[in-house]
């Protein structure tokens, strides 16, 4: 008990010595000057820089601009931390003491960490990591123990083969790994949102660029994390080259589809929403385009997965890429006794009356509904009907079936006969016997 009292008395005497010393008041003045400079610069930046001065309006990069505008609350503590960091060596050189300046700088760092975690981070894990790791680190720095703790953690190590791993490396990798991957996910979500909101790019291009952005971003984060772990990236490059050669032989088909996806992105031969017919006759609307394959959705609810390589190495028909208007034809027969000119007018009027058929005097003659003789059949005259429409004659646009019903109704109402196959049979044997009986 006496030793504890003596220790407390010693601390009190030392505190009194510091409180009445010139160095103490000099450090107070240095801290005050640094804080005043930080306050003045923060106010100047807040009033002069547009993204801090004006409230962001909806538009391009709205979320990013809102986040930067909200970062205005961090200006003062960040600048205070910066100016106090500059003041620390000044205080050491001038008065051979900087403990009070260091305490003030550590307090500013704690305030920065707390404000950042409170206002900008929604992930509970990141908030806990900052509060239980970031703030203690700031306290250790404030009392001057941080370097000693780091040295002690580096002395605790174990061997894995030829690699020496320290406890400090593990803690550093864990902490910065959480921060990096959180920043990566946040940057990826923001970047992909920005890319997908670019109206100048078509849907397929936006999706592929977004995927490339995601791959590149996490590749950079992975390399940064390896650097933090202390792994030599030169040796990794040699290993990666050897691994790449092995994968090139084993995964050349996947690589071919990946490269084909890049080519499709560049030349834009297909885009989302195109109606594509493959060489084998299968067809569907392009619903999704990834780096490996394309998905064609048929009108009967099925999905056709097509490797990207097929769009480069085989022929296909893109019905709607450059021109959404398509020409279709219908065929039927009428009897030989039909007045064709009147029938043609009836059929053209019926076809033009359909709301999805393109018609009108403003269209070129070649795009107006038409009916004409195709050829002469055994049982009647074959009639060809041609019309143009927007989109594909299937799914929601079953125009062909509607027109056949409308034509049938119009022909029946006007007593125009659609003949059925007829054959005239002559029995030659019976004719010969009848002639002999007459004799």
C-alpha positions in Angstrom: 0.0 0.0 0.0 2.9 2.3 0.8 4.5 1.6 -2.5 1.3 2.5 -4.3 1.0 5.8 -2.4 4.7 6.6 -3.2 4.1 5.9 -6.8 1.0 8.1 -6.9 3.0 10.9 -5.2 5.8 10.5 -7.8 3.3 10.8 -10.6 1.7 13.8 -9.1 5.1 15.6 -8.6 6.0 14.9 -12.2 2.7 16.2 -13.4 3.2 19.4 -11.5 6.6 19.8 -13.0 5.2 19.4 -16.4 2.3 21.8 -15.8 4.5 24.6 -14.7 7.2 24.0 -17.3 7.8 26.2 -20.4 7.6 23.1 -22.7 4.1 22.4 -21.5 2.8 25.9 -22.4 4.8 25.9 -25.6 3.1 22.7 -26.7 -0.3 24.1 -25.8 0.4 27.0 -28.1 1.6 24.7 -30.9 -1.6 22.6 -30.5 -3.7 25.7 -30.6 -2.0 27.1 -33.7 -2.4 23.7 -35.5 -6.1 23.5 -34.6 -6.7 27.1 -35.7 -5.0 26.4 -39.0 -7.0 23.3 -39.5 -10.2 25.2 -38.7 -9.4 28.0 -41.1 -8.4 25.7 -44.0 -11.5 23.5 -43.4 -13.7 26.5 -43.6 -12.0 27.8 -46.7 -12.3 24.4 -48.5 -16.0 24.1 -47.4 -16.9 27.5 -48.9 -14.7 27.4 -52.0 -15.0 23.8 -53.3 -18.3 23.2 -55.1 -18.9 19.6 -54.0 -18.7 20.6 -50.4 -20.5 24.0 -50.7 -23.6 22.9 -52.7 -26.1 20.1 -52.0 -25.8 17.5 -54.8 -28.7 17.4 -57.2 -30.0 14.1 -58.8 -28.0 13.3 -62.0 -24.8 11.6 -63.1 -22.8 10.1 -60.2 -25.4 11.3 -57.7 -24.5 8.8 -55.0 -20.8 9.4 -55.3 -21.3 13.2 -55.2 -23.6 12.8 -52.1 -20.9 10.7 -50.3 -18.2 13.3 -51.1 -20.5 16.1 -49.9 -21.1 14.2 -46.6 -17.3 13.9 -46.2 -17.2 17.6 -45.3 -17.7 16.5 -41.7 -14.3 14.8 -41.8 -12.4 17.9 -43.1 -11.7 19.4 -39.7 -10.5 16.3 -37.9 -8.4 15.2 -40.9 -6.7 18.5 -41.2 -6.2 18.7 -37.5 -4.5 15.3 -37.6 -2.4 16.5 -40.5 -1.3 19.8 -39.0 -0.6 18.2 -35.6 1.5 15.6 -37.4 3.6 18.5 -38.9 3.7 20.2 -35.5 5.2 17.1 -33.7 8.7 17.3 -35.1 8.6 21.1 -34.8 7.9 20.7 -31.1 10.7 18.1 -30.7 13.3 20.3 -32.4 12.3 23.5 -30.6 11.6 22.3 -27.1 12.7 18.6 -27.0 9.2 17.5 -26.0 6.1 16.6 -28.0 4.0 14.4 -25.7 1.1 16.8 -25.5 1.1 17.4 -29.3 1.1 13.6 -29.8 -1.8 13.2 -27.4 -3.7 15.9 -29.3 -2.9 14.2 -32.7 -4.1 10.8 -31.3 -7.3 12.4 -30.1 -7.9 13.8 -33.6 -7.2 10.4 -35.1 -9.8 8.8 -32.7 -12.3 11.4 -33.7 -11.7 10.7 -37.4 -12.1 7.0 -37.0 -15.2 7.4 -34.9 -16.8 9.9 -37.3 -16.0 7.8 -40.4 -17.5 4.6 -38.8 -20.6 6.5 -37.7 -21.5 8.4 -40.8 -20.2 6.4 -43.8 -20.1 2.7 -42.9 -23.3 0.6 -42.7 -21.5 -2.7 -42.4 -21.5 -3.7 -38.7 -18.3 -5.8 -39.0 -16.3 -2.9 -40.4 -17.7 -0.6 -37.7 -16.6 -3.1 -35.0 -13.2 -3.5 -36.6 -12.6 0.3 -36.6 -13.9 0.8 -33.1 -12.0 -2.2 -31.5 -8.9 -2.0 -33.6 -8.6 1.5 -35.0 -9.3 3.4 -31.8 -7.0 1.2 -29.7 -4.2 1.8 -32.3 -4.8 5.5 -32.0 -4.6 5.3 -28.2 -1.3 3.4 -28.4 0.1 6.0 -30.8 -1.1 8.8 -28.5 0.8 7.4 -25.5 3.8 6.5 -27.6 3.5 2.7 -27.2 2.6 1.8 -30.8 6.1 1.2 -32.0 6.9 -1.0 -29.0 3.7 -3.1 -29.5 4.5 -3.6 -33.2 8.1 -4.7 -32.3 6.7 -7.2 -29.8 4.2 -8.6 -32.3 7.0 -9.0 -34.9 9.1 -11.0 -32.4 6.3 -13.6 -32.2 6.6 -15.7 -35.3 6.4 -19.3 -36.6 7.8 -21.1 -39.6 5.7 -22.7 -42.4 8.3 -24.4 -44.6 10.7 -21.7 -45.7 8.3 -18.9 -44.9 8.4 -17.0 -41.6 5.1 -15.6 -40.5 4.8 -13.1 -37.7 1.9 -12.3 -35.5 2.1 -8.7 -36.7 1.7 -9.8 -40.3 -1.4 -11.8 -39.4 -3.1 -9.0 -37.5 -2.1 -6.5 -40.2 -3.4 -8.7 -43.0 -6.7 -9.4 -41.2 -7.4 -5.8 -40.4 -6.4 -4.4 -43.8 -8.1 -7.4 -45.6 -11.4 -6.4 -44.0 -11.0 -2.8 -45.0 -9.8 -3.5 -48.5 -12.6 -6.0 -49.3 -15.2 -3.7 -47.9 -13.9 -0.8 -50.0 -13.8 -3.2 -53.0 -17.4 -4.2 -52.6 -18.5 -0.6 -52.1 -16.4 0.6 -55.1 -17.7 -2.3 -57.2 -21.4 -1.5 -56.4 -20.9 2.2 -57.1 -18.9 1.6 -60.3 -21.3 -1.0 -61.7 -24.2 1.3 -61.0 -22.5 4.2 -62.8 -21.7 1.9 -65.8 -25.2 0.6 -66.0 -26.6 4.1 -66.0 -24.7 5.2 -69.1 -27.4 5.7 -71.8 -24.7 5.9 -74.5 -23.9 2.2 -74.1 -26.3 -0.6 -75.0 -27.3 -3.1 -72.4 -24.9 -5.9 -73.4 -21.9 -3.5 -73.5 -22.8 -2.2 -70.1 -23.0 -5.6 -68.6 -19.6 -6.8 -70.0 -17.9 -3.6 -69.0 -19.3 -3.9 -65.5 -18.1 -7.5 -65.2 -14.6 -6.5 -66.4 -14.6 -3.6 -63.9 -15.4 -6.1 -61.1 -12.7 -8.5 -62.1 -10.1 -5.8 -62.5 -11.0 -4.2 -59.1 -10.8 -7.4 -57.1 -7.5 -8.4 -58.9 -6.0 -5.1 -57.7 -7.3 -5.7 -54.2 -5.9 -9.2 -54.2 -2.4 -7.9 -55.3 -2.5 -5.2 -52.6 -3.4 -7.8 -50.0 -0.5 -10.0 -51.1 1.8 -7.0 -50.8 0.5 -6.3 -47.2 1.1 -9.9 -46.3 4.8 -9.5 -47.4 4.6 -11.9 -50.3 7.1 -11.2 -53.1 5.1 -10.4 -56.2 8.1 -11.2 -58.5 8.0 -14.8 -57.5 4.2 -14.8 -57.8 4.6 -13.5 -61.4 6.8 -16.5 -62.3 4.4 -18.9 -60.7 1.5 -17.2 -62.4 3.2 -17.5 -65.8 3.7 -21.2 -65.3 0.1 -21.7 -64.1 -1.2 -19.7 -67.0 0.6 -22.0 -69.5 -1.0 -25.0 -67.8 -4.4 -23.5 -67.7 -4.1 -22.4 -71.3 -4.0 -26.0 -72.5 -6.6 -27.2 -70.1 -9.1 -24.3 -70.4 -8.6 -23.2 -73.9 -12.3 -23.5 -74.7 -13.2 -21.2 -71.8 -10.5 -18.8 -72.9 -11.9 -18.9 -76.5 -15.4 -18.1 -75.2 -13.9 -15.2 -73.1 -12.0 -13.7 -76.0 -15.1 -14.2 -78.2 -17.1 -12.2 -75.6 -14.6 -9.4 -75.9 -14.8 -9.4 -79.7 -18.7 -9.3 -79.5 -18.4 -6.4 -77.2 -16.1 -4.5 -79.6 -17.9 -5.1 -82.9 -21.4 -5.2 -81.4 -22.8 -7.8 -83.8 -25.4 -8.8 -81.2 -27.0 -6.8 -78.4 -29.5 -7.5 -75.7 -33.0 -7.8 -77.2 -32.0 -9.0 -80.6 -33.9 -11.9 -82.1 -31.3 -14.4 -83.3 -31.7 -17.6 -85.4 -28.8 -20.1 -85.1 -27.4 -22.1 -88.0 -29.2 -25.3 -86.7 -32.6 -23.5 -86.8 -33.0 -22.7 -83.1 -33.9 -19.2 -82.4 -34.8 -16.8 -79.5 -34.4 -13.3 -78.1 -31.0 -12.5 -76.6 -31.8 -12.0 -72.9 -28.3 -12.2 -71.3 -24.8 -11.8 -72.6 -21.9 -12.8 -70.2 -18.2 -13.3 -70.8 -18.8 -17.1 -71.3 -22.1 -17.5 -73.1 -25.3 -15.9 -74.4 -28.8 -16.9 -73.3 -31.5 -17.0 -76.0 -35.1 -17.0 -74.6 -37.6 -18.8 -76.9 -41.2 -17.8 -77.1 -42.2 -21.1 -75.5 -40.4 -20.4 -72.3 -37.1 -22.2 -72.9 -33.6 -20.9 -72.6 -30.9 -21.7 -75.1 -27.3 -21.4 -73.8 -25.0 -20.5 -76.7 -21.2 -20.3 -76.2 -19.8 -17.0 -77.3 -17.5 -18.8 -79.7 -20.4 -19.9 -81.9 -21.2 -16.2 -82.8 -17.6 -15.9 -84.1 -17.1 -19.1 -85.9 -20.5 -20.0 -87.3 -23.2 -18.2 -89.3 -26.4 -16.9 -87.6 -29.3 -14.7 -88.5 -29.9 -11.5 -86.5 -33.5 -10.6 -87.3 -33.8 -7.3 -85.4 -30.3 -5.8 -84.9 -30.4 -2.9 -87.3 -34.0 -3.0 -88.5 -36.9 -3.9 -86.2 -39.3 -4.1 -89.2 -39.8 -7.5 -90.7 -41.7 -8.8 -93.8 -43.9 -11.9 -93.5 -46.0 -13.8 -96.0 -49.2 -15.9 -95.9 -50.5 -18.3 -98.5 -53.9 -19.7 -99.3 -56.0 -20.8 -102.4 -59.1 -19.6 -104.0 -61.3 -21.2 -106.7 -60.6 -20.5 -110.3 -64.0 -18.9 -110.7 -63.1 -16.1 -108.2 -62.9 -12.5 -109.3 -59.3 -11.8 -108.3 -59.3 -8.0 -108.5 -62.1 -7.7 -106.0 -60.7 -10.4 -103.8 -57.3 -8.7 -103.8 -58.9 -5.4 -102.5 -60.7 -7.3 -99.8 -57.6 -9.1 -98.6 -55.4 -5.9 -98.7 -58.0 -4.1 -96.6 -58.3 -6.9 -94.1 -54.5 -7.1 -93.6 -54.1 -3.3 -93.4 -56.8 -3.2 -90.7 -54.7 -5.1 -88.2 -53.2 -2.7 -85.6 -49.7 -4.2 -85.7 -49.4 -4.4 -89.5 -47.6 -1.4 -91.0 -49.9 0.4 -93.5 -50.7 3.8 -94.9 -50.0 6.0 -97.8 -46.9 7.4 -96.1 -45.1 4.1 -96.4 -43.2 3.0 -99.5 -45.2 0.8 -101.9 -42.9 -2.1 -101.1 -43.8 -2.0 -97.4 -47.6 -1.8 -97.8 -49.8 -4.9 -97.4 -50.1 -6.7 -100.7 -51.9 -9.7 -102.2 -50.9 -11.3 -105.6 -51.0 -14.5 -107.5 -48.1 -16.8 -106.6 -48.9 -19.6 -109.0 -51.7 -21.8 -110.4 -52.3 -25.0 -108.4 -54.2 -28.2 -109.2 -57.3 -27.3 -107.3 -57.2 -23.5 -107.3 -55.2 -20.3 -107.6 -52.4 -19.9 -105.0 -52.5 -16.4 -103.4 -49.5 -14.8 -101.7 -50.1 -12.1 -99.1 -47.1 -10.0 -97.8 -47.1 -7.5 -95.0 -44.6 -5.7 -92.8 -44.6 -5.3 -89.0 -42.4 -4.2 -86.1 -40.8 -7.2 -84.3 -41.2 -11.0 -84.6 -44.4 -12.7 -85.7 -44.5 -14.9 -82.6 -45.1 -14.7 -78.8 -47.1 -11.5 -78.1 -47.1 -10.7 -81.9 -49.0 -13.6 -83.3 -50.1 -11.5 -86.2 -50.0 -14.3 -88.8 -52.6 -16.4 -87.0 -54.8 -13.4 -86.5 -54.7 -12.5 -90.2 -55.5 -16.0 -91.4 -58.7 -15.9 -89.3 -59.6 -12.4 -90.5 -59.0 -13.4 -94.1 -61.1 -16.6 -93.7 -63.9 -14.5 -92.2 -63.8 -11.9 -95.0 -63.7 -14.5 -97.8 -66.7 -16.4 -96.3 -68.6 -13.1 -95.9 -68.1 -12.4 -99.6 -68.8 -16.0 -100.8 -65.3 -16.5 -102.0 -64.5 -20.2 -102.1 -61.3 -21.8 -100.7 -61.2 -25.0 -102.7 -60.3 -28.4 -101.3 -58.3 -30.9 -103.4 -60.5 -32.5 -106.2 -59.8 -35.4 -108.5 -61.8 -36.6 -111.6 -61.6 -40.4 -112.0 -62.5 -42.1 -115.3 -62.9 -45.9 -115.2 -61.8 -47.0 -118.7 -62.9 -50.6 -118.4 -66.5 -49.7 -117.7 -66.6 -47.3 -120.6 -65.4 -49.9 -123.0 -68.0 -52.5 -121.8 -70.8 -50.0 -122.3 -69.7 -49.3 -125.9 -69.7 -53.1 -126.7 -73.3 -53.5 -125.3 -74.6 -50.7 -127.5 -73.3 -52.6 -130.5 
